[in-house]
Amino acid sequence: AQKVTQAQTEISVVEKEDVTLDCVYETRDTTYYLFWYKQPPSGELVFLIRRNSFDEQNEISGRYSWNFQKSTSSFNFTITASQVVDSAVYFCALSEADNAGNMLTFGGGTRLMVKP
Amino acid sequence: DSGVTQTPKHLITATGQRVTLRCSPRSGDLSVYWYQQSLDQGLQFLIQYYNGEERAKGNILERFSAQQFPDLHSELNLSSLELGDSALYFCASTRTGERETQYFGPGTRLLVL
């Protein structure tokens, strides 16, 4: 069965600090997809990134970067020079290609608080 | 804005009642997913529909049911409501229902008193 663990339930940083959110996953499939979503205080779920299991290249998008390592089953998310607007709950999620559908299994989320 | 719409935004009701949550997928998307976000269970997949047919089922209670209509909008029906059903209910959609990124609606916040 698939599982996603976000061990950090809450992180507090001061603006401009770098912060890394950890995500560890478990799956028996060789083909799977990993996602990060952001949930700001307003409540909606905002898609940030998707990676497939065959693509281990790290990705950078502005202040955001993602480090995918199959050897450690991790898909970590780093925010560089954090800003107050980054305050949100961040979810890592996994989808197995062999699922009958396309269901997402979410981690418990990490609440990030960025203080001015 | 993801293009997925959900109504109502907020719903307050009493135990034992029945409510219907509505979701309209993004234009052209055939598949709709329902998720529940509660404090104790986190974000959990409930059910998926593709072009009117049930595709996958998760931890959905028997008191809950869903359907997808010919115009592709979906409704989630929650009956015999209990206090523990209070949660944020999300709908998401994708074009084909397989191996795609799910884009979420703004959610419906249900409070059962």
gemmi code that builds the backbone of each chain (N, CA, C; Angstrom):
import gemmi

chains = {
    "A": [
        ("ALA", (0.843, -1.191, 0.000), (0.000, 0.000, 0.000), (0.883, 1.247, 0.000)),
        ("GLN", (0.385, 2.273, -0.610), (1.179, 3.493, -0.694), (1.022, 4.333, 0.557)),
        ("LYS", (2.077, 5.049, 0.877), (2.076, 5.869, 2.085), (2.991, 7.059, 1.877)),
        ("VAL", (2.609, 8.194, 2.441), (3.436, 9.395, 2.370), (3.594, 9.933, 3.785)),
        ("THR", (4.825, 10.228, 4.156), (5.101, 10.726, 5.504), (5.774, 12.084, 5.435)),
        ("GLN", (5.175, 13.029, 6.107), (5.785, 14.346, 6.279), (6.019, 14.506, 7.783)),
        ("ALA", (7.234, 14.240, 8.174), (7.532, 14.151, 9.603), (7.433, 15.497, 10.315)),
        ("GLN", (7.669, 16.560, 9.595), (7.618, 17.900, 10.192), (6.166, 18.392, 10.164)),
        ("THR", (5.559, 18.484, 11.331), (4.171, 18.943, 11.336), (4.112, 20.467, 11.262)),
        ("GLU", (5.121, 21.125, 11.834), (5.106, 22.574, 11.857), (6.545, 23.106, 11.822)),
        ("ILE", (6.776, 24.118, 10.993), (8.090, 24.766, 10.924), (7.872, 26.264, 10.996)),
        ("SER", (8.697, 26.916, 11.775), (8.621, 28.365, 11.881), (9.985, 28.946, 11.502)),
        ("VAL", (9.990, 29.901, 10.588), (11.231, 30.553, 10.169), (11.008, 32.054, 10.125)),
        ("VAL", (12.105, 32.766, 10.047), (12.045, 34.212, 9.882), (12.238, 34.518, 8.409)),
        ("GLU", (11.549, 35.522, 7.956), (11.623, 35.906, 6.543), (13.067, 35.935, 6.056)),
        ("LYS", (13.249, 35.480, 4.834), (14.529, 35.420, 4.123), (15.354, 34.184, 4.473)),
        ("GLU", (14.924, 33.428, 5.435), (15.607, 32.158, 5.706), (15.211, 31.144, 4.640)),
        ("ASP", (16.101, 30.186, 4.405), (15.773, 29.054, 3.537), (15.140, 27.969, 4.407)),
        ("VAL", (14.219, 27.219, 3.806), (13.556, 26.170, 4.577), (13.311, 24.964, 3.669)),
        ("THR", (13.509, 23.775, 4.224), (13.273, 22.542, 3.472), (12.181, 21.727, 4.136)),
        ("LEU", (11.220, 21.334, 3.337), (10.117, 20.491, 3.808), (10.377, 19.066, 3.324)),
        ("ASP", (10.327, 18.128, 4.247), (10.671, 16.753, 3.921), (9.442, 15.935, 3.545)),
        ("CYS", (9.664, 15.000, 2.627), (8.609, 14.087, 2.224), (9.239, 12.731, 1.936)),
        ("VAL", (8.739, 11.705, 2.593), (9.201, 10.346, 2.359), (7.999, 9.513, 1.944)),
        ("TYR", (8.187, 8.680, 0.949), (7.050, 7.916, 0.429), (7.348, 6.424, 0.403)),
        ("GLU", (6.293, 5.641, 0.348), (6.411, 4.185, 0.229), (5.479, 3.724, -0.879)),
        ("THR", (6.033, 2.903, -1.765), (5.224, 2.320, -2.824), (5.905, 1.072, -3.341)),
        ("ARG", (5.107, 0.135, -3.828), (5.693, -1.075, -4.420), (5.751, -0.957, -5.937)),
        ("ASP", (5.138, 0.081, -6.479), (5.134, 0.261, -7.925), (6.458, 0.845, -8.412)),
        ("THR", (6.784, 0.523, -9.640), (7.980, 1.125, -10.245), (7.627, 2.413, -10.971)),
        ("THR", (6.366, 2.565, -11.309), (5.906, 3.795, -11.956), (4.940, 4.497, -11.028)),
        ("TYR", (5.281, 5.716, -10.686), (4.420, 6.476, -9.772), (4.690, 7.959, -9.988)),
        ("TYR", (3.855, 8.767, -9.360), (3.929, 10.217, -9.536), (3.915, 10.874, -8.173)),
        ("LEU", (4.707, 11.895, -8.037), (4.798, 12.638, -6.783), (4.378, 14.078, -7.019)),
        ("PHE", (3.730, 14.654, -6.025), (3.190, 15.998, -6.148), (3.443, 16.788, -4.865)),
        ("TRP", (3.487, 18.100, -5.024), (3.401, 19.009, -3.884), (2.251, 19.968, -4.149)),
        ("TYR", (1.452, 20.165, -3.079), (0.359, 21.125, -3.122), (0.529, 22.094, -1.952)),
        ("LYS", (0.066, 23.314, -2.166), (0.108, 24.344, -1.126), (-1.333, 24.676, -0.714)),
        ("GLN", (-1.556, 24.774, 0.588), (-2.873, 25.175, 1.094), (-2.694, 26.438, 1.930)),
        ("PRO", (-2.925, 27.601, 1.344), (-2.806, 28.858, 2.092), (-3.949, 28.979, 3.098)),
        ("PRO", (-3.896, 29.985, 3.952), (-4.946, 30.145, 4.970), (-6.360, 30.225, 4.397)),
        ("SER", (-6.487, 30.644, 3.164), (-7.813, 30.722, 2.538), (-8.415, 29.341, 2.273)),
        ("GLY", (-7.582, 28.299, 2.301), (-8.118, 26.937, 2.267), (-8.024, 26.162, 0.979)),
        ("GLU", (-7.822, 26.824, -0.144), (-7.797, 26.055, -1.392), (-6.504, 25.261, -1.515)),
        ("LEU", (-6.494, 24.260, -2.360), (-5.302, 23.449, -2.615), (-4.718, 23.874, -3.955)),
        ("VAL", (-3.484, 24.325, -3.920), (-2.844, 24.843, -5.120), (-1.738, 23.896, -5.554)),
        ("PHE", (-1.796, 23.452, -6.790), (-0.779, 22.548, -7.338), (0.537, 23.298, -7.507)),
        ("LEU", (1.638, 22.656, -7.088), (2.966, 23.259, -7.246), (3.812, 22.507, -8.257)),
        ("ILE", (3.910, 21.178, -8.107), (4.786, 20.418, -8.979), (4.354, 18.962, -9.034)),
        ("ARG", (4.716, 18.322, -10.150), (4.521, 16.891, -10.335), (5.794, 16.300, -10.917)),
        ("ARG", (6.216, 15.133, -10.397), (7.358, 14.407, -10.939), (6.943, 12.971, -11.162)),
        ("ASN", (7.464, 12.347, -12.208), (7.234, 10.918, -12.351), (8.474, 10.162, -11.897)),
        ("SER", (8.284, 8.901, -11.627), (9.340, 8.103, -10.990), (10.553, 7.894, -11.879)),
        ("PHE", (10.435, 8.169, -13.159), (11.567, 7.967, -14.066), (12.399, 9.226, -14.252)),
        ("ASP", (11.954, 10.289, -13.648), (12.647, 11.555, -13.840), (13.196, 12.051, -12.509)),
        ("GLU", (14.459, 11.788, -12.259), (15.054, 12.170, -10.982), (15.759, 13.508, -11.036)),
        ("GLN", (15.584, 14.214, -12.113), (16.210, 15.537, -12.194), (15.576, 16.470, -11.179)),
        ("ASN", (16.414, 17.210, -10.502), (15.887, 18.215, -9.595), (15.307, 19.371, -10.394)),
        ("GLU", (14.387, 20.065, -9.786), (13.717, 21.150, -10.504), (13.741, 22.421, -9.676)),
        ("ILE", (13.917, 23.521, -10.379), (13.917, 24.829, -9.727), (12.896, 25.709, -10.439)),
        ("SER", (12.095, 26.381, -9.622), (11.138, 27.338, -10.169), (11.153, 28.571, -9.287)),
        ("GLY", (11.874, 29.556, -9.696), (11.997, 30.766, -8.883), (12.659, 30.456, -7.550)),
        ("ARG", (11.972, 30.733, -6.455), (12.535, 30.478, -5.127), (12.281, 29.041, -4.675)),
        ("TYR", (11.539, 28.294, -5.460), (11.193, 26.919, -5.097), (12.124, 25.938, -5.802)),
        ("SER", (12.510, 24.888, -5.087), (13.263, 23.807, -5.718), (12.854, 22.489, -5.079)),
        ("TRP", (13.006, 21.431, -5.865), (12.592, 20.111, -5.415), (13.723, 19.119, -5.648)),
        ("ASN", (13.953, 18.271, -4.676), (15.012, 17.262, -4.727), (14.372, 15.887, -4.623)),
        ("PHE", (14.398, 15.146, -5.736), (13.788, 13.820, -5.800), (14.906, 12.789, -5.742)),
        ("GLN", (14.881, 11.901, -4.753), (15.898, 10.858, -4.628), (15.213, 9.509, -4.445)),
        ("LYS", (15.244, 8.695, -5.483), (14.608, 7.375, -5.394), (15.312, 6.479, -4.394)),
        ("SER", (16.625, 6.655, -4.248), (17.380, 5.773, -3.359), (16.925, 5.886, -1.914)),
        ("THR", (16.421, 7.068, -1.553), (15.943, 7.269, -0.182), (14.433, 7.477, -0.149)),
        ("SER", (13.766, 7.290, -1.284), (12.303, 7.482, -1.386), (11.893, 8.826, -0.809)),
        ("SER", (12.591, 9.849, -1.250), (12.283, 11.177, -0.721), (12.051, 12.177, -1.844)),
        ("PHE", (11.223, 13.152, -1.562), (10.908, 14.201, -2.532), (10.771, 15.493, -1.736)),
        ("ASN", (11.909, 16.115, -1.455), (11.946, 17.265, -0.559), (11.788, 18.582, -1.307)),
        ("PHE", (11.244, 19.538, -0.605), (10.873, 20.830, -1.189), (11.586, 21.942, -0.410)),
        ("THR", (12.333, 22.766, -1.123), (13.064, 23.854, -0.488), (12.561, 25.195, -0.986)),
        ("ILE", (12.327, 26.081, -0.049), (11.972, 27.461, -0.377), (13.174, 28.318, 0.018)),
        ("THR", (13.687, 29.026, -0.930), (14.843, 29.899, -0.700), (14.354, 31.313, -0.406)),
        ("ALA", (14.994, 31.961, 0.541), (14.631, 33.342, 0.888), (13.127, 33.448, 1.133)),
        ("SER", (12.660, 32.734, 2.139), (11.225, 32.633, 2.400), (10.590, 34.007, 2.601)),
        ("GLN", (9.304, 34.062, 2.278), (8.541, 35.298, 2.432), (7.279, 34.999, 3.242)),
        ("VAL", (6.706, 36.037, 3.817), (5.500, 35.855, 4.624), (4.393, 35.177, 3.822)),
        ("VAL", (4.333, 35.478, 2.522), (3.281, 34.884, 1.681), (3.452, 33.382, 1.486)),
        ("ASP", (4.613, 32.864, 1.874), (4.830, 31.415, 1.786), (4.165, 30.672, 2.947)),
        ("SER", (3.688, 31.406, 3.923), (3.027, 30.770, 5.066), (1.798, 29.999, 4.583)),
        ("ALA", (1.793, 28.707, 4.862), (0.739, 27.838, 4.360), (0.995, 26.439, 4.899)),
        ("VAL", (0.065, 25.539, 4.590), (0.314, 24.118, 4.831), (0.681, 23.496, 3.491)),
        ("TYR", (1.758, 22.736, 3.488), (2.240, 22.123, 2.260), (2.060, 20.610, 2.347)),
        ("PHE", (1.477, 20.063, 1.279), (1.209, 18.631, 1.233), (2.007, 17.977, 0.126)),
        ("CYS", (2.593, 16.853, 0.468), (3.219, 15.975, -0.507), (2.216, 14.863, -0.807)),
        ("ALA", (2.152, 14.404, -2.050), (1.182, 13.370, -2.413), (1.780, 12.408, -3.418)),
        ("LEU", (1.220, 11.209, -3.440), (1.722, 10.125, -4.292), (0.558, 9.507, -5.052)),
        ("SER", (0.793, 9.191, -6.305), (-0.195, 8.466, -7.099), (0.522, 7.317, -7.785)),
        ("GLU", (-0.021, 6.117, -7.637), (0.582, 4.956, -8.261), (-0.043, 4.725, -9.630)),
        ("ALA", (0.768, 4.421, -10.615), (0.258, 4.249, -11.976), (-0.655, 3.037, -12.085)),
        ("ASP", (-0.478, 2.068, -11.194), (-1.283, 0.851, -11.271), (-2.641, 0.976, -10.602)),
        ("ASN", (-2.903, 2.138, -9.998), (-4.227, 2.360, -9.418), (-5.288, 2.241, -10.497)),
        ("ALA", (-6.419, 1.705, -10.133), (-7.536, 1.645, -11.072), (-7.880, 3.047, -11.543)),
        ("GLY", (-7.782, 3.969, -10.656), (-8.046, 5.355, -11.031), (-6.781, 6.152, -10.965)),
        ("ASN", (-6.857, 7.253, -10.292), (-5.739, 8.179, -10.258), (-5.660, 8.816, -8.882)),
        ("MET", (-6.060, 8.058, -7.860), (-6.214, 8.649, -6.544), (-4.877, 9.122, -5.983)),
        ("LEU", (-4.947, 10.183, -5.215), (-3.778, 10.722, -4.538), (-3.797, 10.274, -3.079)),
        ("THR", (-2.617, 9.866, -2.612), (-2.421, 9.628, -1.186), (-1.587, 10.775, -0.655)),
        ("PHE", (-2.128, 11.477, 0.308), (-1.458, 12.672, 0.840), (-0.711, 12.367, 2.124)),
        ("GLY", (0.368, 13.105, 2.338), (0.995, 13.122, 3.635), (0.166, 13.983, 4.579)),
        ("GLY", (0.603, 14.022, 5.828), (-0.152, 14.768, 6.825), (-0.007, 16.279, 6.724)),
        ("GLY", (0.918, 16.724, 5.906), (1.096, 18.166, 5.723), (2.105, 18.757, 6.686)),
        ("THR", (2.769, 19.815, 6.237), (3.683, 20.593, 7.073), (3.205, 22.031, 7.076)),
        ("ARG", (2.939, 22.540, 8.259), (2.514, 23.945, 8.371), (3.760, 24.810, 8.467)),
        ("LEU", (3.927, 25.687, 7.506), (5.069, 26.599, 7.484), (4.614, 27.991, 7.899)),
        ("MET", (5.278, 28.526, 8.901), (4.978, 29.896, 9.337), (6.225, 30.739, 9.103)),
        ("VAL", (6.076, 31.757, 8.295), (7.186, 32.658, 8.006), (6.901, 33.980, 8.699)),
        ("LYS", (7.768, 34.334, 9.623), (7.549, 35.549, 10.409), (8.360, 36.701, 9.831)),
        ("PRO", (7.777, 37.885, 9.857), (8.492, 39.047, 9.300), (9.712, 39.418, 10.153)),
    ],
    "B": [
        ("ASP", (-6.851, 30.573, -9.966), (-8.137, 29.909, -10.160), (-7.934, 28.628, -10.989)),
        ("SER", (-8.289, 27.482, -10.391), (-8.052, 26.194, -11.048), (-9.047, 25.910, -12.165)),
        ("GLY", (-10.188, 26.576, -12.167), (-11.232, 26.287, -13.142), (-12.249, 25.295, -12.622)),
        ("VAL", (-12.002, 24.714, -11.467), (-12.953, 23.801, -10.842), (-13.805, 24.618, -9.868)),
        ("THR", (-15.122, 24.473, -9.962), (-15.991, 25.234, -9.063), (-16.749, 24.294, -8.138)),
        ("GLN", (-16.963, 24.771, -6.916), (-17.700, 23.995, -5.930), (-18.703, 24.891, -5.237)),
        ("THR", (-19.891, 24.353, -5.025), (-20.899, 25.082, -4.261), (-21.580, 24.136, -3.289)),
        ("PRO", (-22.036, 24.636, -2.137), (-21.761, 25.976, -1.624), (-20.350, 26.061, -1.039)),
        ("LYS", (-19.930, 27.238, -0.648), (-18.614, 27.394, -0.019), (-18.671, 26.947, 1.425)),
        ("HIS", (-19.777, 27.256, 2.084), (-19.962, 26.894, 3.478), (-21.337, 26.282, 3.644)),
        ("LEU", (-21.427, 25.347, 4.580), (-22.694, 24.681, 4.856), (-22.732, 24.349, 6.336)),
        ("ILE", (-23.776, 24.797, 6.999), (-23.969, 24.468, 8.409), (-25.281, 23.717, 8.516)),
        ("THR", (-25.235, 22.571, 9.173), (-26.428, 21.756, 9.275), (-26.416, 21.013, 10.607)),
        ("ALA", (-27.437, 20.233, 10.848), (-27.565, 19.529, 12.121), (-27.342, 18.030, 11.926)),
        ("THR", (-27.041, 17.372, 13.023), (-26.865, 15.923, 12.959), (-28.142, 15.264, 12.453)),
        ("GLY", (-27.950, 14.199, 11.679), (-29.076, 13.475, 11.125), (-29.575, 13.989, 9.794)),
        ("GLN", (-29.126, 15.164, 9.409), (-29.583, 15.765, 8.152), (-28.826, 15.215, 6.952)),
        ("ARG", (-29.293, 15.634, 5.770), (-28.672, 15.226, 4.506), (-28.315, 16.491, 3.724)),
        ("VAL", (-27.139, 16.470, 3.106), (-26.716, 17.614, 2.291), (-26.153, 17.128, 0.960)),
        ("THR", (-26.137, 18.045, 0.001), (-25.566, 17.742, -1.313), (-24.539, 18.801, -1.664)),
        ("LEU", (-23.344, 18.337, -2.001), (-22.271, 19.222, -2.426), (-22.124, 19.081, -3.937)),
        ("ARG", (-21.871, 20.213, -4.579), (-21.824, 20.194, -6.044), (-20.447, 20.606, -6.548)),
        ("CYS", (-20.053, 19.971, -7.641), (-18.750, 20.253, -8.254), (-18.887, 20.335, -9.766)),
        ("SER", (-18.307, 21.385, -10.355), (-18.214, 21.470, -11.812), (-16.751, 21.394, -12.202)),
        ("PRO", (-16.369, 20.407, -13.013), (-14.958, 20.250, -13.375), (-14.509, 21.332, -14.355)),
        ("ARG", (-13.214, 21.382, -14.604), (-12.670, 22.282, -15.612), (-13.260, 21.901, -16.972)),
        ("SER", (-13.355, 22.875, -17.831), (-13.893, 22.634, -19.158), (-13.092, 21.540, -19.870)),
        ("GLY", (-13.765, 20.515, -20.355), (-13.101, 19.439, -21.079), (-12.661, 18.275, -20.212)),
        ("ASP", (-12.683, 18.444, -18.891), (-12.280, 17.345, -18.007), (-13.424, 16.361, -17.834)),
        ("LEU", (-13.082, 15.080, -17.938), (-14.096, 14.042, -17.851), (-14.129, 13.355, -16.487)),
        ("SER", (-13.065, 13.537, -15.729), (-12.957, 12.807, -14.464), (-13.045, 13.754, -13.276)),
        ("VAL", (-13.775, 13.324, -12.272), (-13.965, 14.112, -11.061), (-13.588, 13.258, -9.851)),
        ("TYR", (-12.921, 13.872, -8.905), (-12.497, 13.200, -7.678), (-13.053, 13.963, -6.482)),
        ("TRP", (-13.392, 13.227, -5.427), (-13.817, 13.850, -4.177), (-12.845, 13.451, -3.063)),
        ("TYR", (-12.478, 14.449, -2.259), (-11.594, 14.234, -1.112), (-12.218, 14.899, 0.112)),
        ("GLN", (-11.904, 14.327, 1.265), (-12.341, 14.910, 2.540), (-11.107, 15.308, 3.337)),
        ("GLN", (-11.129, 16.516, 3.876), (-10.032, 16.944, 4.745), (-10.589, 17.213, 6.132)),
        ("SER", (-10.211, 16.382, 7.094), (-10.652, 16.563, 8.468), (-9.439, 16.629, 9.370)),
        ("LEU", (-9.640, 17.139, 10.570), (-8.516, 17.322, 11.489), (-7.894, 15.989, 11.889)),
        ("ASP", (-8.739, 14.986, 12.093), (-8.184, 13.718, 12.580), (-7.728, 12.789, 11.455)),
        ("GLN", (-8.354, 12.863, 10.282), (-8.010, 11.931, 9.192), (-7.125, 12.547, 8.116)),
        ("GLY", (-6.931, 13.840, 8.150), (-6.152, 14.483, 7.095), (-6.921, 14.506, 5.791)),
        ("LEU", (-6.174, 14.525, 4.683), (-6.783, 14.561, 3.350), (-6.941, 13.141, 2.839)),
        ("GLN", (-8.194, 12.741, 2.602), (-8.454, 11.369, 2.185), (-9.293, 11.334, 0.920)),
        ("PHE", (-8.910, 10.447, 0.020), (-9.649, 10.222, -1.210), (-10.957, 9.499, -0.898)),
        ("LEU", (-12.037, 9.992, -1.478), (-13.332, 9.355, -1.273), (-13.750, 8.520, -2.486)),
        ("ILE", (-13.836, 9.167, -3.651), (-14.379, 8.482, -4.812), (-14.007, 9.234, -6.080)),
        ("GLN", (-13.931, 8.491, -7.201), (-13.626, 9.070, -8.496), (-14.671, 8.630, -9.519)),
        ("TYR", (-15.070, 9.558, -10.368), (-15.947, 9.268, -11.484), (-15.264, 9.667, -12.780)),
        ("TYR", (-15.527, 8.873, -13.797), (-15.024, 9.188, -15.122), (-16.168, 9.084, -16.120)),
        ("ASN", (-16.496, 10.189, -16.742), (-17.525, 10.239, -17.775), (-18.817, 9.553, -17.323)),
        ("GLY", (-19.196, 9.809, -16.105), (-20.458, 9.299, -15.588), (-20.387, 7.970, -14.855)),
        ("GLU", (-19.246, 7.303, -14.946), (-19.125, 5.988, -14.313), (-18.169, 6.053, -13.122)),
        ("GLU", (-18.472, 5.290, -12.089), (-17.565, 5.223, -10.948), (-16.266, 4.522, -11.375)),
        ("ARG", (-15.130, 5.140, -11.086), (-13.835, 4.578, -11.493), (-13.062, 3.982, -10.321)),
        ("ALA", (-13.093, 4.652, -9.187), (-12.343, 4.159, -8.026), (-13.020, 4.640, -6.752)),
        ("LYS", (-12.859, 3.832, -5.723), (-13.482, 4.144, -4.442), (-12.436, 4.096, -3.350)),
        ("GLY", (-12.491, 5.062, -2.457), (-11.573, 5.085, -1.330), (-12.311, 4.854, -0.046)),
        ("ASN", (-11.949, 5.616, 0.975), (-12.559, 5.433, 2.290), (-13.873, 6.189, 2.405)),
        ("ILE", (-14.801, 5.862, 1.566), (-16.081, 6.556, 1.585), (-17.085, 5.766, 2.402)),
        ("LEU", (-17.746, 6.467, 3.325), (-18.727, 5.815, 4.180), (-19.966, 5.414, 3.375)),
        ("GLU", (-20.678, 4.436, 3.883), (-21.907, 3.999, 3.198), (-22.974, 5.084, 3.213)),
        ("ARG", (-22.899, 5.974, 4.183), (-23.858, 7.094, 4.273), (-23.588, 8.157, 3.194)),
        ("PHE", (-22.458, 8.038, 2.529), (-22.082, 9.001, 1.498), (-22.258, 8.348, 0.124)),
        ("SER", (-22.691, 9.123, -0.826), (-22.779, 8.624, -2.197), (-22.476, 9.768, -3.156)),
        ("ALA", (-22.132, 9.419, -4.359), (-21.823, 10.444, -5.350), (-22.335, 10.010, -6.707)),
        ("GLN", (-22.433, 10.968, -7.602), (-22.751, 10.656, -8.982), (-22.209, 11.748, -9.880)),
        ("GLN", (-22.037, 11.386, -11.149), (-21.605, 12.349, -12.146), (-22.656, 12.362, -13.252)),
        ("PHE", (-23.075, 13.543, -13.597), (-24.187, 13.712, -14.527), (-23.685, 13.853, -15.972)),
        ("PRO", (-24.615, 13.736, -16.946), (-24.197, 13.841, -18.359), (-23.454, 15.133, -18.692)),
        ("ASP", (-23.738, 16.213, -17.980), (-22.993, 17.452, -18.262), (-21.659, 17.483, -17.517)),
        ("LEU", (-21.324, 16.381, -16.875), (-20.047, 16.115, -16.190), (-19.932, 16.737, -14.812)),
        ("HIS", (-20.909, 17.503, -14.374), (-20.805, 17.971, -13.000), (-21.087, 16.794, -12.068)),
        ("SER", (-20.630, 16.916, -10.849), (-20.765, 15.827, -9.894), (-21.388, 16.337, -8.602)),
        ("GLU", (-22.058, 15.450, -7.918), (-22.635, 15.769, -6.618), (-22.228, 14.706, -5.615)),
        ("LEU", (-21.912, 15.173, -4.429), (-21.588, 14.289, -3.318), (-22.709, 14.435, -2.302)),
        ("ASN", (-23.385, 13.346, -2.012), (-24.491, 13.351, -1.074), (-24.050, 12.742, 0.248)),
        ("LEU", (-24.281, 13.491, 1.313), (-23.913, 13.043, 2.650), (-25.199, 12.957, 3.464)),
        ("SER", (-25.486, 11.777, 4.016), (-26.739, 11.614, 4.744), (-26.481, 11.150, 6.172)),
        ("SER", (-27.533, 11.237, 6.979), (-27.448, 10.864, 8.403), (-26.195, 11.464, 9.026)),
        ("LEU", (-26.043, 12.742, 8.840), (-24.800, 13.411, 9.218), (-24.495, 13.303, 10.699)),
        ("GLU", (-23.211, 13.143, 10.975), (-22.704, 13.067, 12.342), (-21.727, 14.213, 12.556)),
        ("LEU", (-21.451, 14.495, 13.839), (-20.516, 15.583, 14.150), (-19.181, 15.372, 13.447)),
        ("GLY", (-18.760, 14.120, 13.371), (-17.470, 13.795, 12.780), (-17.386, 13.989, 11.278)),
        ("ASP", (-18.513, 14.275, 10.650), (-18.499, 14.532, 9.212), (-18.107, 15.972, 8.904)),
        ("SER", (-18.003, 16.769, 9.931), (-17.563, 18.155, 9.737), (-16.161, 18.140, 9.138)),
        ("ALA", (-16.017, 18.775, 8.014), (-14.744, 18.707, 7.282), (-14.802, 19.650, 6.101)),
        ("LEU", (-13.664, 19.735, 5.424), (-13.579, 20.460, 4.160), (-13.616, 19.412, 3.049)),
        ("TYR", (-14.550, 19.549, 2.133), (-14.706, 18.581, 1.056), (-14.238, 19.220, -0.239)),
        ("PHE", (-13.258, 18.554, -0.855), (-12.689, 19.051, -2.096), (-13.108, 18.193, -3.272)),
        ("CYS", (-13.244, 18.864, -4.385), (-13.439, 18.201, -5.655), (-12.222, 18.545, -6.524)),
        ("ALA", (-11.794, 17.599, -7.341), (-10.709, 17.845, -8.287), (-11.112, 17.251, -9.634)),
        ("SER", (-10.447, 17.683, -10.681), (-10.770, 17.105, -11.985), (-9.524, 16.912, -12.837)),
        ("THR", (-9.625, 15.972, -13.770), (-8.590, 15.750, -14.776), (-9.276, 15.405, -16.095)),
        ("ARG", (-8.486, 15.460, -17.167), (-9.100, 15.235, -18.484), (-9.509, 13.778, -18.682)),
        ("THR", (-8.573, 12.855, -18.408), (-8.853, 11.458, -18.718), (-9.002, 10.572, -17.488)),
        ("GLY", (-8.523, 11.039, -16.356), (-8.659, 10.210, -15.165), (-7.489, 9.307, -14.885)),
        ("GLU", (-6.449, 9.408, -15.682), (-5.295, 8.548, -15.435), (-4.009, 9.339, -15.524)),
        ("ARG", (-3.153, 9.155, -14.513), (-1.783, 9.664, -14.551), (-1.695, 11.155, -14.859)),
        ("GLU", (-2.616, 11.903, -14.326), (-2.597, 13.332, -14.602), (-2.608, 14.129, -13.309)),
        ("THR", (-2.245, 15.371, -13.414), (-2.303, 16.264, -12.274), (-3.747, 16.614, -11.975)),
        ("GLN", (-4.110, 16.523, -10.714), (-5.451, 16.895, -10.286), (-5.461, 18.355, -9.855)),
        ("TYR", (-6.407, 19.103, -10.399), (-6.596, 20.499, -10.029), (-7.838, 20.590, -9.153)),
        ("PHE", (-7.656, 21.241, -8.001), (-8.689, 21.219, -6.985), (-9.565, 22.461, -7.007)),
        ("GLY", (-10.818, 22.258, -6.654), (-11.721, 23.369, -6.432), (-11.450, 24.002, -5.081)),
        ("PRO", (-12.176, 25.079, -4.762), (-11.929, 25.807, -3.515), (-12.443, 25.100, -2.267)),
        ("GLY", (-13.235, 24.033, -2.448), (-13.725, 23.267, -1.316), (-15.052, 23.758, -0.781)),
        ("THR", (-15.749, 22.856, -0.101), (-16.968, 23.194, 0.644), (-16.702, 22.851, 2.097)),
        ("ARG", (-16.866, 23.863, 2.952), (-16.644, 23.638, 4.380), (-17.958, 23.279, 5.029)),
        ("LEU", (-18.032, 22.043, 5.540), (-19.258, 21.538, 6.165), (-19.100, 21.518, 7.669)),
        ("LEU", (-20.063, 22.106, 8.348), (-20.074, 22.083, 9.806), (-21.377, 21.421, 10.248)),
        ("VAL", (-21.253, 20.338, 10.984), (-22.413, 19.621, 11.493), (-22.531, 19.909, 12.990)),
        ("LEU", (-23.662, 20.484, 13.378), (-23.846, 20.869, 14.785), (-24.800, 19.920, 15.496)),
    ],
}
model = gemmi.Model(1)
for chain_id, residues in chains.items():
    chain = gemmi.Chain(chain_id)
    for i, (resn, *xyz) in enumerate(residues, 1):
        res = gemmi.Residue()
        res.name, res.seqid = resn, gemmi.SeqId(i, " ")
        for name, pos in zip(("N", "CA", "C"), xyz):
            atom = gemmi.Atom()
            atom.name, atom.element = name, gemmi.Element(name[0])
            atom.pos, atom.b_iso = gemmi.Position(*pos), 0.0
            res.add_atom(atom)
        chain.add_residue(res)
    model.add_chain(chain)
structure = gemmi.Structure()
structure.add_model(model)
structure.setup_entities()
